[in-house]
Amino acid sequence: MRGLLSWIPIIAVTAISAAPPFPAARPRKSLGQHFLVDNRILARIVTAAQLSSDDLVVEIGPGKGALTRRLLPQVAGVVAVEVDDELAQSLAARLDNPAHLSVIQEDARTVDLPRVVGESSYKVVANLPYYAANPIIRRFLEARHRPTEMVVMVQREVAESMTASPGKMSLLSVAVQFYATARMVCSVPPTAFRPPPKVTSAVVRLDLSPRPALDEDEAPAFFRLVRAGFSAPRKQLHNSLGHGLGIGSIPASQMLQVAGLDGTRRAGTLSLGEWLAIYQVWAGTDDC
Ligand code: SAM
């Protein structure tokens, strides 16, 4: 177990030898600190992650360690990335200094992933701070070395958008499903947290595809197309694409027709496969 983590440069692992008095610091709202206190939900998250004893888990925002404590006995190593300096520094001692835990005090939105996980295969398990959930998820999905799976707690609306089907798709749905199969695990009421947030939460599991739907160098153009489609989601697709791509609505209609799609549809009704079909046609034109 030690071997797996021994190469990770540990920025802030603090093994405090004397029993530390953990200051009951006020939760920092600005850091989205809503600590999970419902054991049933903690168990659901761990079960959903389907962990095994050789897994390496990256946990974002371990806080006081409620989830970390449940992850540690199941896996070979946990790398916990916590931006709050007090929580980061006290985490290891709170959990009795397990040898297979390393704590990195950094912002997960900008953390240097190769430095954290190296070449090892890894999973992400986290109760994410809501204010930063989207950029954190995006960072892992777009990383060169992606996790194999992510089990994350987010705001319920975000979870619904990530797992949406055609008819309710958004830019976020397409972006997540481009990289992963997304499934809702459970809904979580505010009473499961201290202090309780104002909104309902949900746990989502993302199984990342070993290869995304397109080659990495094509992703920017693909998302330019999808963003154009969602730039005016109430408009018919030939209009939103025509305007968003700056090609005009008639060429956009022709492009959609070649892709086998009705130009009067709205962006939210398209599946990932249909966006890919439009992209293939657009990529073959001079406009792309
Ligand atoms: N995992 C704990 C639990 O379930 O009780 C705490 C979850 S709390 C919703 C979010 C945690 O993420 C907090 O500990 C907070 O300090 C931390 N956090 C906030 N912003 C962060 C960021 N940008 N990078 C890493 N951690 C962050």
Residues whose N, C-alpha, C, O or C-beta is under 5 A from the ligand:
A	BS01	SAM	L31 G32 Q33 H34 F35 L36 I60 G61 P62 G63 K64 A66 L67 V81 E82 V83 D84 E106 D107 A108 R109 N127 L128 P129 A132
